[in-house]
Amino acid sequence: MSVPHEAKPRTTAVVLAGGTGQRVGLSIPKQLLKIAGKAVIEHTLTIFENAEGIDDVIVLMAPGFVPDVEKIVAKAGLTKVTRVIEGGTTRNETTERAIAALGEGLAEGEDRNVLFHDAVRPLLSQRVIKDCVDALGRYQAVDVAIPSADTIIVTRTHGEDGEFITDVPDRSRLRRGQTPQAFKLSTIRKAYEIAAGDPNFQATDDCSVVLKYLPDVPIHVVAGDEYNMKVTQPVDVFITDKLFQLASTAAPRQADEAAYRELLEGKTLVVFGGSYGIGADIAALAESYGAKVYALGRSTTGTHVENPEHVDDALSTAYGETGRIDYVINTAGVLRIGKLAETDNTTIQEALNVNYLAPVQIARASYKYLVETKGQLLLYTSSSYTRGRAEYSLYSSTKAAMVNLTQALADEWAGEGIRVNCVNPERTATPMRTKAFGQEPEGSLLSSEAVARTSLDVLLSALTGHVIDVRQQDPTAGAAESSGFEQALASVLDRQSDV
């Protein structure tokens, strides 16, 4: 039974956050647990904030924790969240409260679309949201599911002897349900009204309520993805955190050259490692758009990033001459190849000083300037941050530290409006790489100019706490066709041969 074509109704996302943290061993609701620097529920709400098809969001929160969510919403500037309501003691009661809230203020005969989503599924893709909203143009009820990779068995318990298999259903027809579950408000409201007359009513999800009490209403299934996992068990916390670390974020590119100039003209950039390579290209590009750029390097300005006094002096000079610092970029680094047991103390100390301590000092020294402008600190990692390589132990480990430093500072400085991000270029044609590896096949390396352009896009975006991959074949291309999980997996596989 398809829905007749009509003017597009308002679409509301209902984030169900009524669960507790008992199964993950927490004293707070699991949706308030921090993963990748933010509360799980903030990640989830941000997804809907950025979804074009979602008009507004309401949250049903565990009793006693509504103020916690309201603070998160206010701090993150989530403008689509219109209400945070206390949920019920059961999933069904929570949904009923949401239905009642959604019906307030609706004119007679007016309907709306509603997407019910678990707060503890913080890796939902924009593709799934769009597919659900589009499906509501044709159907009254929509579920999201993925094929079951495991064989499902049906068991029965026989006293103290334990469980025994009674059936093995055909796996080809089995699906694992996810959220969102999407409905016309009038449909899900009617299903619950009928269910209220059943003394034995009990359901763990909303599609099953429609299936049982409105059997003539077809429930369309939208393809979900493996990435859309639910944080339920302790291991889920670890896996989700790692998936956030691996997932690539795309920085939105500006519309045209005029947009870059409008955003950069009159701004001040301080680029450490600006003598050559990526740093020099960022400096040249930003300068071409009217920014005042201080490109600092060992070979050009005598600036040694491992020397805190040099860093302080560079920032002080830039501020003194322009009265502001909007962006601080550090591309400086050293790459020394060799077995750790055969590496001398001087080389070890150099790697630690330049690749780790220098970014820490730059971050600390930049803070007071970036607070004034609500600016951004941009750091750089390597594709080896996800897994150290033999003979790259110093480089890989210090680059992994950059990712953790980025996520920590993004969280620490969020209240002051300072953004912190980390760019992860694949193998790039820079003098540092040529010195370490010699000449490599033409076309096998990413150009430093391409990394510089993406870096500029990151600086001009609202992103914070993200690792942005830059690859010769953009992993975000075709995002509508492939899932975030597939993109992350492809990125991980690519990194097996990257440095």
N, C-alpha and C positions, 0 to 999 in steps of 0.2 A: 504494500500500500504506500505509494509515493505521495509526497506532500506537493500540492499544486504550487506553481510558481507565483510568488508574490514579493512585495518589497522586503528587502533584507531586514530581519528582526535584529534587535540588540542581542549581543552575545556576551554572556557573563561566565567567567571561570570561577568555580567554587573550589577553593583549596581546603581539603579536609585534613585537619591537623589535630584530631582529637586523641591520637594514640599517646601512649606513655613509653618510657625508655626501659621498661622492665626486661625485655628480651635481649637488649644490648647491655644490660647491667648498669643502667644509668639512674641517677636520682632526679633527672629532669627529662621532659619529653624529648624523644629522639630527634624531633624536628628542630630543636634548639641546639643540637650538637653541632659543633663547628667542623666543617670539612672544607679543605682548600681555603681556609682563612675566613669563611663566612658560615653563619648558621644555615643548616640544610634548608630551612623554609625560605631564607632569603634567596638562595639559588633558585628555588622553585618559583617564587613570586617574580623574580627578575625575568624568567623565561616568558611568563605571561605578560609582563610589562612591555616586553619587546615584540610580542606577537601582534601582527597587523590585524588579525581577525578577531581579537579580543577587545571589547569595549570597556569592561570594568571587571574587577576582581573582588570577591568577598572571601574571608577566611573564617573557618569554624575551628576554633582553638580549644585545646584541652582546658578544662575548668581550672581557674586560678592563674593562667598564664597569658591571658589576653593583653595585659599591659606590656609584657615582654615583646609580643609581636608588634604592638603599636609603636614601640620604640624602634624596632628594626625597620618598620615601614617608613617612619619619619626620618631616620638617619640615612636610609638608602634612597630617599626621595622617590618612592614608588607611588606615582600619582594615580595609577589605575585602581589601587586598593581603596575601596570606598567604605568598607565596614570590616571590623574584626569582632566576631560573635563567639560567645562561649558555646562549645559543642555539647552534645549529650553524653550519656554514659555508654551508649552503643552506637555502632555505625549507622544503623537505621534511624535512631533518634536524632543523630547529627544531621543526616540528610533531610529529615522532616523539618528541622529548624531552618535549614538552608532554603527549602522550598517555601516555607512561610515568609522568610525574609525577601525572597525573590518576588513574591506575589504582591508585596506592599507597593502601593502607588501605581499598579498597572490598571489601565482603563479596561472596561468590560470588553471581552473579546480579544484583548491584546495578548500576544504571546511573545516569548523570547527563547533564544537558544541558551542552553546551560551545559557547561563541561565540568563534571566532577573529577577532581584529580587528587591523588594522594600527595600530601606535602612531602612525604619521604621518598618521592621519586624525583630527585633534583636534576636528572639528566635527560629530561624530555626534550625531544627535538621539535623545531619549528615546523618541520614537515608533517609530523603526526598531528599537531594542532590544526594546521591548515586542512589536512585531509578530513579531520573530524568536523570542522566547521563547514567545509564543502559538502560533506555527506548529509549534514542536516538540511541542506537545500532540497534533498530528495527523500529523506527518511525521518521518521519520528524518534528513532532510537539507534544509537551507534556504540559499538564496543571497539576496543583496541586489543589485539592479540597477536601472538607469534607462535609459529610451529613448535611443538615439543621435540627437543633433541633427544630426550630420554624416553625409554620405554616406560609406560605407566602401567602399574599393576593395581588390581583391586584385591584387598585382603579382608580376612575375617579372623577375629581373635577366638581361639579355643582355650579358654581357661588359662591355666599356668603354662600350657605348651606354647603360648605366643601366637604370632600371626602366620596365616597360611594364604597363599594365592587362591583366589576364587575366579579371577578373570584377568585377561590381558587384552584390553581394547586395541583396536586398530590404530596405530600411532599416526597414520596419515591423516586421520580425521580429528586428531586431538590438537588443541591450541591452549597456550598459557595466556590467561587474561591479564591485561595491564590496565592502566588508566592513562588518559581520561576516558570516562564513559559519558557520552553526550546525548542530550535529549531535547525535544521540545518541552518547555516547562509544563505545558498543559498535559503532556503525556505522562511524565514522571509523577506529576501531582495526582493524576487520576489513578495511577497504579498504586500509589501509597494510600489513597483514600479507600480503595477496595481492600488492600491488605489490612487496613485498620480493623476491618470486620472479621478477620481471621484470628481466632484466639491462639493459634499455633504459629503465627507469623514470625519468621526468623530468616534473615538473609545476610550474607557477608558482602554483597555488592548490589548495585542498583539495577543492572541489566537483568539479574535473576528475578527481581521484583516485577519488572515489565513482562518477562517471559512467563512468569507464573500467573499473574493477575490480568494481563492484557495479551493473551496468547495469539490474538489476531494481528498484533503489531509486529512486523518483521524487525529484527535487530541486525542492522548491517555491521559487518566486521571490517575495520580498517587495519591495515598491516602496521604492527608496532615495530619495535626493534630491540635487540638484546641490550643495547646501551641504557634503555629505560628501566633500570633495575630499581628495586625497592630496598631501602635501608631498613632491614628487619633484624638480622642476626649480627653478632660482633664482627664476623668476617666481612659483612657488607660494608661496614664503615671503612675498613682498610681498602677494599676493592674500589669503592666509590672515590676515595681520596686519590688513589693512583690514577683512576680514569680521568679525574679532573686535571691531574698533573699532565697526562698524556694528550688530552684533547686539544686540538688546534683551534685557536680563535682567529677569525678574520677581522682585520681592521677595516672599517668602511672607508673606501676611497672617495676623495672629494669629487664633486660633479665636474669641475673643469679647472683650468689654470687660474681663472679669476678667483675661485673659491679658496685656493691655497694662498693667494696673495692677500685676500681679505683677512684670513685667519692668522697669517704670519707677520704681516707688515707691522712694524713697531714692537715686535716681541724680541726678547733676548734669549739666545741659546748659548749654553756653554758646553762645548764638546771636548771631553778628555779622550785622547787617542785620535786627535783630529789631524795628525800629520799626513796620513795616507790611508788608503783602503776605505772601509765603510765610513769611518769617522770623517774623513776629508770629503767624501761624497755627500754626506748629510749636510756638512757645513756649506758646501757649494750650492746645494739644492735650496736650502733654507734661505741663504743669502740672496739667491736669484728671485725669491718671492718677497724680499723686502725686510727680512729679519736681520737684526744685529747679531752677528755670530762671533764667538770667541773660540777659535779652533786651536786647541792646545796639544802639544806633543813634545816628546823628548828631543826629536831631531830638529824641530822648527822653533819652538819657544823655550826650549830647555826645561819644560815642565815634566817632572817625574811624579807620576800619580801615586807612587808608593811613599812619597814625602808629604806628610800632612800639611806642612807649611806651604809647599807649592800649591796644593789644592786650595787652601784658605786664601792665599794671595790671589790666585786666579779668579775665584768667586768674588772676592772683595773688589778687585779691579773692575770686573764686569758690572757689578752692582753700582760701584761708585760712578762709573761713566754713563750708565743708562738709567739708573734708578730702579731697576727691576731685573729679576731673573725668572723667566717663565719655564724654561726646560733645561734640564741637566742630563747630558748623555755621556755614558762611559763605554767606549769601544776598545779601550786599551787592554792588552793581554799579551801573555807570552805562551808559546807552545814549544815545550821541550820534550822530545821523544827519547825514551830509554827505559831500561829496567830499573825499578826503584832501588833494588839492592846495589846497583852499580852507579847510582846517582849521588853526587857529592852534596854536602850540606849547603854550599853556596847556591846551587841550582834549585834545591828544595826551597830555600828561603826566598829566592827570587820569585818562584811560582806562587808561593803563599802571599808575598808582599804585593805583587802586581795583580794577581787574579782574584785574590780574596780580600786582603786587608785594605787595598786601595779603594774598591767599591764601597766597603764599609765606611771608610773615612770620607769618601765623596758624599755618601748618603747623609752621614751625620752633619757634615759641613753645609750641605745644601738645604737642610731642613728649614732654617730660619728665613731663607730667601723664598723658598717655594710656598711657605705658609702665606706669605703676603699676596702672591699671585694665584694661589690654588693651582700650582703648576704640576709638572710631572718629572719624575726621575725615570730614565730609561736605561736598563741594563741589558747585557747580552750573555747568552748561554751557548752551549754547543749541543748538537744532536747526541753526543755521548753522555748527556746528563742522566738519561734513563738507565744506562747500563755502562759501567766502566769498561774500558778496553785494555788489553795487555799493552804495556809500554806507554800508556797514556794516563797512568794512575793519578798523577798530580793535576793534569789538565782536566780530566773527567770529573774528579772529585771537587775541584774548585768551581767548575761550571755547574755542577749539581747544587752547590751552595748558593749560586746566584738565583736559582729558581726558588729555593726556600727563603732567601733574603727578600726576594720580590714579594712573595705571598705574605710574609710576616709584616713587612713594612706597609704594604697596601692595606692590611688590616689595622696596623698601628696608627697610620696616618689618615685613615678614612674620615675621622671626625674633623680633621683640619682641611679636608677637601683636596689633599695632595694625592695624585695618582702615581702608581708605581707599576711598571710593566717590564717584561723581559722578552727580547726578540731572540728567536732560535733559528739562525740561518743554517741551511744545509751547507755542504762543502762549497766554500766561496773563494773566488779568485782574488786573493789579497797577498801583499808582500810577505806577511807572516806565514801564510800557508806555503808559498813558493819557497821560502827559506827552509821550511821544515821538510817539504816533500819534493822540491824541485819542480820542473815543468811537468804538467799533466796534460792528458789528451784534450785538445780544443773542444769546447762544447760540453765537457763533463762537469764543469763547475758553474755555479751561480755567479752572476756578475755582482760586484759590490754596489753598483748603481741601483740594481733591483732591490737589494736589501735596504739601501738608503731611502728609496721611495716608500717602501713599506714602513720603515721606521718613522718617516714623517707622518704617514697616515695614523700610526699608533699615537704619536704625540698629539695629533689634532682630534683624537677620538675621546669618548668618555670612558674607555676601558680602564680598569685598574685590577691588579692582581693576576693578570693573564700572561701566559706564555704564548707568543705568536710565532707560529712556524712560517718560514719563508722558504719555499721550494721552487725548483724550476717548473714543476707541474703543481699548481696551487691545489692543496688537498681539500680546499673548500669549494672548488669548482664542481658543479653538478650536485650541490648539497641537497637539492630537492629530490634527487633520485637515489642518493646513497645516505645511509644513516650515519650519525655521529660516531657510532661504534665502528662502522666500517672505515670511516676516515681515520680514526685513531689507530685502528689495527694496521691500515696501510702505512700510516706514518711510522709506527713501531717497526714494521718490517723493513721500511726504507732505511731506518736508522741502523739496522744491523751492519750496514756497510759504510755508514757515514762516520765522520769524526767531528 
